[in-house]
Amino acid sequence: MRVFRWWVFLAIGFYLSAILTVFPLPQSVQWYRPQWMLMFVIACQLMQPKLFNALIAWGIGILVDVLLGTPLGEHALVYAVICYITAFMRPKLILEPIWTQLGKIFLLVCLGQISLLWFHVFAGQNPQTLLYWFGTVTSCLVWPAFAWLLRVISQLLLVPPLFARR
């Protein structure tokens, strides 16, 4: 039953993150959009490392590629790598308070943005602007609220608490 609740949480979280990812924004604030799916992948890896792995992150990345119309595998590779790095950093990351986690979350999201930028440069779509990095900053700023929202959803579904220390 615990695994079933986890998969329901994963489906609800993916759906909410997908809505936030494709929600239409005015052109002037488009660059400030947080990396909702990447933060969701990081949070899931921190929450249940035995049930969430790089293969599931890769599947989520494929779905995001289909959702955004980007080349297939672009987000999948980035999410799988970030999931693996998060799993490596998890023992130290979950012991820190949320404010000290922000620095490491910033680095993980920044690494994801750099990886996506490489894909864009290879495809000839270099943004050539510093506005590209504002999504990383806003992702870091909304991380506490996003983690709290996922914690509330997991408590409603009776999933073990987010960032459980085992």
Secondary structure by P-SEA (a helix, b strand, c coil): caaaaaaaaaaaaaaaaaaaaaccccccccccccaaaaaaaaaaaacccccccaaaaaaaaaaaaaaacccccaaaaaaaaaaaaaaaaaaaaaacccccaaaaaaaaaaaaaaaaaaaaaaacccccccccaaaaaaaaaaaaaaaaaaaaaaaaaccccccccc
